Amino acid sequence: MQINELLGSYRIAVTNEEQMVLDKMHKVAPFEMYDEREQTIIENLIRKSMVSKLVRNKQTLVIKNDFEPC
């Protein structure tokens, strides 16, 4: 049995700043496209599994996952 089966639905808490960055992410984009502060926020979102990081042809891309933050 998985933890999400026990809990039903669960939400991941995000800050206002993280939510603003998530709202900007509509499609796959290069990580370098974001400024330094946004890159730090995106790294935090990657740790929370709300954003995925992809490496293609030596380029780092990021994309928003389909989670609903609270």
ROKOLVO-167568 format. One record per atom (N, C-alpha, C, CB): chain; atom name; x, y, z. Coordinates in Angstrom, 2 decimals. Glycine has a CB too. Example, Ala and Ser with C-alpha at 12.3 -4.5 7.8 and 13.67 -1.06 7.14 Angstrom:
! ROKOLVO-167568
<atom mol="A" atom="N" east="13.19" north="-5.69" up="7.80"/>
<atom mol="A" atom="CA" east="12.30" north="-4.50" up="7.80"/>
<atom mol="A" atom="C" east="13.20" north="-3.30" up="7.80"/>
<atom mol="A" atom="CB" east="11.31" north="-4.47" up="9.05"/>
<atom mol="A" atom="N" east="12.85" north="-2.25" up="7.08"/>
<atom mol="A" atom="CA" east="13.67" north="-1.06" up="7.14"/>
<atom mol="A" atom="C" east="12.90" north="0.03" up="7.87"/>
<atom mol="A" atom="CB" east="14.08" north="-0.60" up="5.72"/>
! end
This chain:
! ROKOLVO-167568
<atom mol="A" atom="N" east="0.84" north="-1.17" up="0.00"/>
<atom mol="A" atom="CA" east="0.00" north="0.00" up="0.00"/>
<atom mol="A" atom="C" east="0.89" north="1.25" up="0.00"/>
<atom mol="A" atom="CB" east="-0.96" north="-0.01" up="1.22"/>
<atom mol="A" atom="N" east="0.54" north="2.20" up="-0.81"/>
<atom mol="A" atom="CA" east="1.32" north="3.41" up="-0.92"/>
<atom mol="A" atom="C" east="0.78" north="4.48" up="0.03"/>
<atom mol="A" atom="CB" east="1.31" north="3.93" up="-2.35"/>
<atom mol="A" atom="N" east="1.64" north="5.42" up="0.37"/>
<atom mol="A" atom="CA" east="1.27" north="6.48" up="1.31"/>
<atom mol="A" atom="C" east="0.10" north="7.32" up="0.80"/>
<atom mol="A" atom="CB" east="2.46" north="7.38" up="1.58"/>
<atom mol="A" atom="N" east="0.05" north="7.57" up="-0.52"/>
<atom mol="A" atom="CA" east="-1.04" north="8.39" up="-1.04"/>
<atom mol="A" atom="C" east="-2.38" north="7.65" up="-0.99"/>
<atom mol="A" atom="CB" east="-0.74" north="8.81" up="-2.47"/>
<atom mol="A" atom="N" east="-2.36" north="6.32" up="-0.95"/>
<atom mol="A" atom="CA" east="-3.59" north="5.56" up="-0.77"/>
<atom mol="A" atom="C" east="-4.10" north="5.70" up="0.65"/>
<atom mol="A" atom="CB" east="-3.36" north="4.09" up="-1.11"/>
<atom mol="A" atom="N" east="-3.19" north="5.79" up="1.61"/>
<atom mol="A" atom="CA" east="-3.57" north="5.96" up="3.00"/>
<atom mol="A" atom="C" east="-4.11" north="7.35" up="3.29"/>
<atom mol="A" atom="CB" east="-2.40" north="5.66" up="3.90"/>
<atom mol="A" atom="N" east="-3.47" north="8.33" up="2.72"/>
<atom mol="A" atom="CA" east="-3.84" north="9.72" up="3.01"/>
<atom mol="A" atom="C" east="-4.98" north="10.24" up="2.14"/>
<atom mol="A" atom="CB" east="-2.65" north="10.60" up="2.83"/>
<atom mol="A" atom="N" east="-5.29" north="9.56" up="1.08"/>
<atom mol="A" atom="CA" east="-6.31" north="10.07" up="0.16"/>
<atom mol="A" atom="C" east="-5.67" north="11.09" up="-0.76"/>
<atom mol="A" atom="CB" east="-7.50" north="10.70" up="0.93"/>
<atom mol="A" atom="N" east="-5.90" north="12.34" up="-0.51"/>
<atom mol="A" atom="CA" east="-5.23" north="13.38" up="-1.29"/>
<atom mol="A" atom="C" east="-4.35" north="14.19" up="-0.35"/>
<atom mol="A" atom="CB" east="-6.27" north="14.30" up="-2.03"/>
<atom mol="A" atom="N" east="-3.24" north="14.61" up="-0.84"/>
<atom mol="A" atom="CA" east="-2.33" north="15.42" up="-0.06"/>
<atom mol="A" atom="C" east="-1.86" north="16.58" up="-0.91"/>
<atom mol="A" atom="CB" east="-1.13" north="14.59" up="0.45"/>
<atom mol="A" atom="N" east="-1.51" north="17.64" up="-0.26"/>
<atom mol="A" atom="CA" east="-1.08" north="18.85" up="-0.96"/>
<atom mol="A" atom="C" east="0.32" north="19.22" up="-0.50"/>
<atom mol="A" atom="CB" east="-2.07" north="20.03" up="-0.70"/>
<atom mol="A" atom="N" east="1.04" north="19.86" up="-1.39"/>
<atom mol="A" atom="CA" east="2.39" north="20.32" up="-1.09"/>
<atom mol="A" atom="C" east="2.32" north="21.83" up="-0.88"/>
<atom mol="A" atom="CB" east="3.39" north="19.94" up="-2.25"/>
<atom mol="A" atom="N" east="2.82" north="22.28" up="0.24"/>
<atom mol="A" atom="CA" east="2.80" north="23.71" up="0.55"/>
<atom mol="A" atom="C" east="3.84" north="24.45" up="-0.29"/>
<atom mol="A" atom="CB" east="3.06" north="23.95" up="2.05"/>
<atom mol="A" atom="N" east="3.43" north="25.58" up="-0.85"/>
<atom mol="A" atom="CA" east="4.35" north="26.44" up="-1.61"/>
<atom mol="A" atom="C" east="4.21" north="27.87" up="-1.13"/>
<atom mol="A" atom="CB" east="4.07" north="26.34" up="-3.14"/>
<atom mol="A" atom="N" east="5.29" north="28.61" up="-1.26"/>
<atom mol="A" atom="CA" east="5.27" north="30.02" up="-0.89"/>
<atom mol="A" atom="C" east="4.65" north="30.83" up="-2.04"/>
<atom mol="A" atom="CB" east="6.70" north="30.53" up="-0.56"/>
<atom mol="A" atom="N" east="4.36" north="32.08" up="-1.77"/>
<atom mol="A" atom="CA" east="3.82" north="32.97" up="-2.81"/>
<atom mol="A" atom="C" east="4.81" north="33.12" up="-3.96"/>
<atom mol="A" atom="CB" east="3.48" north="34.36" up="-2.22"/>
<atom mol="A" atom="N" east="6.09" north="33.22" up="-3.62"/>
<atom mol="A" atom="CA" east="7.13" north="33.36" up="-4.64"/>
<atom mol="A" atom="C" east="7.20" north="32.12" up="-5.52"/>
<atom mol="A" atom="CB" east="8.50" north="33.63" up="-3.98"/>
<atom mol="A" atom="N" east="7.12" north="30.94" up="-4.90"/>
<atom mol="A" atom="CA" east="7.15" north="29.70" up="-5.66"/>
<atom mol="A" atom="C" east="5.93" north="29.60" up="-6.56"/>
<atom mol="A" atom="CB" east="7.20" north="28.49" up="-4.71"/>
<atom mol="A" atom="N" east="4.78" north="30.02" up="-6.08"/>
<atom mol="A" atom="CA" east="3.57" north="29.98" up="-6.88"/>
<atom mol="A" atom="C" east="3.67" north="30.90" up="-8.09"/>
<atom mol="A" atom="CB" east="2.37" north="30.34" up="-6.04"/>
<atom mol="A" atom="N" east="4.28" north="32.07" up="-7.92"/>
<atom mol="A" atom="CA" east="4.46" north="33.00" up="-9.04"/>
<atom mol="A" atom="C" east="5.34" north="32.39" up="-10.12"/>
<atom mol="A" atom="CB" east="5.06" north="34.33" up="-8.56"/>
<atom mol="A" atom="N" east="6.40" north="31.71" up="-9.71"/>
<atom mol="A" atom="CA" east="7.29" north="31.06" up="-10.69"/>
<atom mol="A" atom="C" east="6.56" north="29.91" up="-11.37"/>
<atom mol="A" atom="CB" east="8.59" north="30.55" up="-10.00"/>
<atom mol="A" atom="N" east="5.80" north="29.12" up="-10.61"/>
<atom mol="A" atom="CA" east="5.02" north="28.03" up="-11.21"/>
<atom mol="A" atom="C" east="4.03" north="28.55" up="-12.24"/>
<atom mol="A" atom="CB" east="4.29" north="27.25" up="-10.13"/>
<atom mol="A" atom="N" east="3.41" north="29.69" up="-11.95"/>
<atom mol="A" atom="CA" east="2.44" north="30.27" up="-12.87"/>
<atom mol="A" atom="C" east="3.10" north="30.71" up="-14.18"/>
<atom mol="A" atom="CB" east="1.75" north="31.46" up="-12.23"/>
<atom mol="A" atom="N" east="4.37" north="31.07" up="-14.14"/>
<atom mol="A" atom="CA" east="5.11" north="31.47" up="-15.35"/>
<atom mol="A" atom="C" east="5.48" north="30.28" up="-16.23"/>
<atom mol="A" atom="CB" east="6.38" north="32.23" up="-14.95"/>
<atom mol="A" atom="N" east="5.55" north="29.09" up="-15.64"/>
<atom mol="A" atom="CA" east="6.03" north="27.91" up="-16.35"/>
<atom mol="A" atom="C" east="4.88" north="27.24" up="-17.10"/>
<atom mol="A" atom="CB" east="6.70" north="26.90" up="-15.37"/>
<atom mol="A" atom="N" east="4.76" north="27.52" up="-18.40"/>
<atom mol="A" atom="CA" east="3.69" north="26.95" up="-19.21"/>
<atom mol="A" atom="C" east="4.17" north="25.82" up="-20.10"/>
<atom mol="A" atom="CB" east="3.05" north="28.02" up="-20.05"/>
<atom mol="A" atom="N" east="5.45" north="25.77" up="-20.38"/>
<atom mol="A" atom="CA" east="5.99" north="24.75" up="-21.27"/>
<atom mol="A" atom="C" east="7.45" north="24.49" up="-20.91"/>
<atom mol="A" atom="CB" east="5.87" north="25.18" up="-22.76"/>
<atom mol="A" atom="N" east="8.05" north="23.54" up="-21.58"/>
<atom mol="A" atom="CA" east="9.46" north="23.24" up="-21.36"/>
<atom mol="A" atom="C" east="10.28" north="24.47" up="-21.73"/>
<atom mol="A" atom="CB" east="9.92" north="21.99" up="-22.18"/>
<atom mol="A" atom="N" east="11.19" north="24.87" up="-20.83"/>
<atom mol="A" atom="CA" east="12.01" north="26.05" up="-21.08"/>
<atom mol="A" atom="C" east="13.42" north="25.81" up="-20.55"/>
<atom mol="A" atom="CB" east="11.38" north="27.31" up="-20.41"/>
<atom mol="A" atom="N" east="14.42" north="26.45" up="-21.15"/>
<atom mol="A" atom="CA" east="15.79" north="26.33" up="-20.64"/>
<atom mol="A" atom="C" east="15.90" north="26.92" up="-19.23"/>
<atom mol="A" atom="CB" east="16.78" north="27.02" up="-21.58"/>
<atom mol="A" atom="N" east="16.62" north="26.24" up="-18.37"/>
<atom mol="A" atom="CA" east="16.82" north="26.68" up="-17.00"/>
<atom mol="A" atom="C" east="17.50" north="28.04" up="-16.97"/>
<atom mol="A" atom="CB" east="17.65" north="25.66" up="-16.22"/>
<atom mol="A" atom="N" east="18.39" north="28.30" up="-17.92"/>
<atom mol="A" atom="CA" east="19.14" north="29.54" up="-17.98"/>
<atom mol="A" atom="C" east="18.27" north="30.73" up="-18.37"/>
<atom mol="A" atom="CB" east="20.28" north="29.41" up="-18.96"/>
<atom mol="A" atom="N" east="17.06" north="30.47" up="-18.85"/>
<atom mol="A" atom="CA" east="16.15" north="31.54" up="-19.24"/>
<atom mol="A" atom="C" east="15.69" north="32.35" up="-18.02"/>
<atom mol="A" atom="CB" east="14.94" north="30.96" up="-19.98"/>
<atom mol="A" atom="N" east="15.68" north="31.73" up="-16.86"/>
<atom mol="A" atom="CA" east="15.22" north="32.37" up="-15.63"/>
<atom mol="A" atom="C" east="16.37" north="33.11" up="-14.96"/>
<atom mol="A" atom="CB" east="14.62" north="31.34" up="-14.66"/>
<atom mol="A" atom="N" east="16.03" north="34.19" up="-14.24"/>
<atom mol="A" atom="CA" east="17.07" north="34.94" up="-13.53"/>
<atom mol="A" atom="C" east="17.54" north="34.14" up="-12.31"/>
<atom mol="A" atom="CB" east="16.54" north="36.34" up="-13.10"/>
<atom mol="A" atom="N" east="18.56" north="34.65" up="-11.64"/>
<atom mol="A" atom="CA" east="19.21" north="33.91" up="-10.55"/>
<atom mol="A" atom="C" east="18.25" north="33.57" up="-9.41"/>
<atom mol="A" atom="CB" east="20.38" north="34.72" up="-10.01"/>
<atom mol="A" atom="N" east="17.40" north="34.50" up="-9.03"/>
<atom mol="A" atom="CA" east="16.44" north="34.26" up="-7.95"/>
<atom mol="A" atom="C" east="15.43" north="33.18" up="-8.35"/>
<atom mol="A" atom="CB" east="15.70" north="35.56" up="-7.58"/>
<atom mol="A" atom="N" east="14.92" north="33.26" up="-9.57"/>
<atom mol="A" atom="CA" east="13.96" north="32.27" up="-10.04"/>
<atom mol="A" atom="C" east="14.62" north="30.89" up="-10.14"/>
<atom mol="A" atom="CB" east="13.40" north="32.68" up="-11.40"/>
<atom mol="A" atom="N" east="15.90" north="30.83" up="-10.51"/>
<atom mol="A" atom="CA" east="16.60" north="29.55" up="-10.58"/>
<atom mol="A" atom="C" east="16.68" north="28.90" up="-9.20"/>
<atom mol="A" atom="CB" east="18.01" north="29.74" up="-11.15"/>
<atom mol="A" atom="N" east="16.92" north="29.71" up="-8.17"/>
<atom mol="A" atom="CA" east="16.95" north="29.19" up="-6.80"/>
<atom mol="A" atom="C" east="15.58" north="28.65" up="-6.40"/>
<atom mol="A" atom="CB" east="17.40" north="30.30" up="-5.82"/>
<atom mol="A" atom="N" east="14.54" north="29.37" up="-6.75"/>
<atom mol="A" atom="CA" east="13.18" north="28.93" up="-6.44"/>
<atom mol="A" atom="C" east="12.86" north="27.64" up="-7.20"/>
<atom mol="A" atom="CB" east="12.16" north="30.04" up="-6.79"/>
<atom mol="A" atom="N" east="13.26" north="27.57" up="-8.45"/>
<atom mol="A" atom="CA" east="13.02" north="26.37" up="-9.25"/>
<atom mol="A" atom="C" east="13.75" north="25.17" up="-8.66"/>
<atom mol="A" atom="CB" east="13.46" north="26.59" up="-10.71"/>
<atom mol="A" atom="N" east="14.96" north="25.37" up="-8.17"/>
<atom mol="A" atom="CA" east="15.69" north="24.28" up="-7.53"/>
<atom mol="A" atom="C" east="14.93" north="23.78" up="-6.30"/>
<atom mol="A" atom="CB" east="17.10" north="24.74" up="-7.13"/>
<atom mol="A" atom="N" east="14.33" north="24.69" up="-5.53"/>
<atom mol="A" atom="CA" east="13.50" north="24.28" up="-4.39"/>
<atom mol="A" atom="C" east="12.27" north="23.51" up="-4.86"/>
<atom mol="A" atom="CB" east="13.07" north="25.51" up="-3.57"/>
<atom mol="A" atom="N" east="11.67" north="23.93" up="-5.94"/>
<atom mol="A" atom="CA" east="10.50" north="23.23" up="-6.48"/>
<atom mol="A" atom="C" east="10.87" north="21.85" up="-7.02"/>
<atom mol="A" atom="CB" east="9.85" north="24.06" up="-7.58"/>
<atom mol="A" atom="N" east="12.08" north="21.71" up="-7.53"/>
<atom mol="A" atom="CA" east="12.56" north="20.41" up="-7.98"/>
<atom mol="A" atom="C" east="12.66" north="19.47" up="-6.78"/>
<atom mol="A" atom="CB" east="13.92" north="20.53" up="-8.70"/>
<atom mol="A" atom="N" east="13.18" north="19.98" up="-5.66"/>
<atom mol="A" atom="CA" east="13.27" north="19.17" up="-4.43"/>
<atom mol="A" atom="C" east="11.89" north="18.76" up="-3.92"/>
<atom mol="A" atom="CB" east="14.01" north="19.94" up="-3.34"/>
<atom mol="A" atom="N" east="10.89" north="19.60" up="-4.15"/>
<atom mol="A" atom="CA" east="9.52" north="19.30" up="-3.73"/>
<atom mol="A" atom="C" east="8.79" north="18.44" up="-4.76"/>
<atom mol="A" atom="CB" east="8.75" north="20.59" up="-3.48"/>
<atom mol="A" atom="N" east="9.46" north="18.08" up="-5.85"/>
<atom mol="A" atom="CA" east="8.89" north="17.29" up="-6.95"/>
<atom mol="A" atom="C" east="7.74" north="17.99" up="-7.64"/>
<atom mol="A" atom="CB" east="8.42" north="15.95" up="-6.42"/>
<atom mol="A" atom="N" east="7.80" north="19.30" up="-7.70"/>
<atom mol="A" atom="CA" east="6.77" north="20.05" up="-8.41"/>
<atom mol="A" atom="C" east="7.25" north="20.49" up="-9.79"/>
<atom mol="A" atom="CB" east="6.36" north="21.27" up="-7.58"/>
<atom mol="A" atom="N" east="8.54" north="20.41" up="-10.01"/>
<atom mol="A" atom="CA" east="9.16" north="20.76" up="-11.29"/>
<atom mol="A" atom="C" east="10.14" north="19.65" up="-11.64"/>
<atom mol="A" atom="CB" east="9.89" north="22.15" up="-11.23"/>
<atom mol="A" atom="N" east="10.21" north="19.31" up="-12.92"/>
<atom mol="A" atom="CA" east="11.15" north="18.30" up="-13.40"/>
<atom mol="A" atom="C" east="12.27" north="18.97" up="-14.16"/>
<atom mol="A" atom="CB" east="10.44" north="17.26" up="-14.28"/>
<atom mol="A" atom="N" east="13.46" north="18.42" up="-14.00"/>
<atom mol="A" atom="CA" east="14.63" north="18.91" up="-14.71"/>
<atom mol="A" atom="C" east="15.03" north="17.86" up="-15.74"/>
<atom mol="A" atom="CB" east="15.82" north="19.24" up="-13.73"/>
<atom mol="A" atom="N" east="15.21" north="18.28" up="-16.98"/>
<atom mol="A" atom="CA" east="15.61" north="17.40" up="-18.07"/>
<atom mol="A" atom="C" east="16.92" north="17.89" up="-18.65"/>
<atom mol="A" atom="CB" east="14.52" north="17.34" up="-19.16"/>
<atom mol="A" atom="N" east="17.79" north="16.96" up="-19.04"/>
<atom mol="A" atom="CA" east="19.04" north="17.34" up="-19.69"/>
<atom mol="A" atom="C" east="19.02" north="16.74" up="-21.09"/>
<atom mol="A" atom="CB" east="20.30" north="16.86" up="-18.88"/>
<atom mol="A" atom="N" east="19.07" north="17.63" up="-22.09"/>
<atom mol="A" atom="CA" east="19.09" north="17.20" up="-23.50"/>
<atom mol="A" atom="C" east="20.17" north="17.97" up="-24.23"/>
<atom mol="A" atom="CB" east="17.70" north="17.42" up="-24.18"/>
<atom mol="A" atom="N" east="21.03" north="17.24" up="-24.88"/>
<atom mol="A" atom="CA" east="22.11" north="17.86" up="-25.67"/>
<atom mol="A" atom="C" east="22.89" north="18.89" up="-24.86"/>
<atom mol="A" atom="CB" east="21.54" north="18.51" up="-26.93"/>
<atom mol="A" atom="N" east="23.24" north="18.52" up="-23.65"/>
<atom mol="A" atom="CA" east="24.02" north="19.38" up="-22.74"/>
<atom mol="A" atom="C" east="23.28" north="20.65" up="-22.34"/>
<atom mol="A" atom="CB" east="25.33" north="19.75" up="-23.39"/>
<atom mol="A" atom="N" east="21.98" north="20.69" up="-22.52"/>
<atom mol="A" atom="CA" east="21.18" north="21.84" up="-22.12"/>
<atom mol="A" atom="C" east="20.18" north="21.38" up="-21.05"/>
<atom mol="A" atom="CB" east="20.44" north="22.47" up="-23.34"/>
<atom mol="A" atom="N" east="20.06" north="22.16" up="-19.98"/>
<atom mol="A" atom="CA" east="19.15" north="21.83" up="-18.89"/>
<atom mol="A" atom="C" east="17.81" north="22.51" up="-19.14"/>
<atom mol="A" atom="CB" east="19.74" north="22.25" up="-17.53"/>
<atom mol="A" atom="N" east="16.75" north="21.69" up="-19.16"/>
<atom mol="A" atom="CA" east="15.39" north="22.19" up="-19.37"/>
<atom mol="A" atom="C" east="14.57" north="21.92" up="-18.12"/>
<atom mol="A" atom="CB" east="14.74" north="21.54" up="-20.62"/>
<atom mol="A" atom="N" east="13.58" north="22.75" up="-17.85"/>
<atom mol="A" atom="CA" east="12.69" north="22.55" up="-16.71"/>
<atom mol="A" atom="C" east="11.24" north="22.63" up="-17.18"/>
<atom mol="A" atom="CB" east="12.96" north="23.60" up="-15.60"/>
<atom mol="A" atom="N" east="10.38" north="21.86" up="-16.49"/>
<atom mol="A" atom="CA" east="8.96" north="21.85" up="-16.80"/>
<atom mol="A" atom="C" east="8.17" north="21.60" up="-15.52"/>
<atom mol="A" atom="CB" east="8.62" north="20.78" up="-17.87"/>
<atom mol="A" atom="N" east="7.02" north="22.25" up="-15.43"/>
<atom mol="A" atom="CA" east="6.14" north="22.10" up="-14.26"/>
<atom mol="A" atom="C" east="5.47" north="20.74" up="-14.29"/>
<atom mol="A" atom="CB" east="5.08" north="23.23" up="-14.21"/>
<atom mol="A" atom="N" east="5.39" north="20.06" up="-13.14"/>
<atom mol="A" atom="CA" east="4.63" north="18.81" up="-13.01"/>
<atom mol="A" atom="C" east="3.17" north="19.13" up="-12.80"/>
<atom mol="A" atom="CB" east="5.17" north="17.93" up="-11.85"/>
<atom mol="A" atom="N" east="2.32" north="18.13" up="-12.83"/>
<atom mol="A" atom="CA" east="0.88" north="18.32" up="-12.68"/>
<atom mol="A" atom="C" east="0.40" north="18.12" up="-11.26"/>
<atom mol="A" atom="CB" east="0.13" north="17.38" up="-13.60"/>
<atom mol="A" atom="N" east="0.98" north="18.87" up="-10.32"/>
<atom mol="A" atom="CA" east="0.55" north="18.81" up="-8.93"/>
<atom mol="A" atom="C" east="-0.25" north="20.07" up="-8.61"/>
<atom mol="A" atom="CB" east="1.76" north="18.67" up="-7.96"/>
<atom mol="A" atom="N" east="-1.20" north="19.95" up="-7.72"/>
<atom mol="A" atom="CA" east="-1.97" north="21.10" up="-7.26"/>
<atom mol="A" atom="C" east="-1.42" north="21.54" up="-5.91"/>
<atom mol="A" atom="CB" east="-3.49" north="20.76" up="-7.17"/>
<atom mol="A" atom="N" east="-0.71" north="22.66" up="-5.83"/>
<atom mol="A" atom="CA" east="-0.20" north="23.13" up="-4.54"/>
<atom mol="A" atom="C" east="-1.33" north="23.71" up="-3.70"/>
<atom mol="A" atom="CB" east="0.90" north="24.19" up="-4.75"/>
<atom mol="A" atom="N" east="-1.08" north="23.77" up="-2.39"/>
<atom mol="A" atom="CA" east="-2.10" north="24.37" up="-1.51"/>
<atom mol="A" atom="C" east="-1.73" north="25.80" up="-1.18"/>
<atom mol="A" atom="CB" east="-2.27" north="23.55" up="-0.22"/>
! end
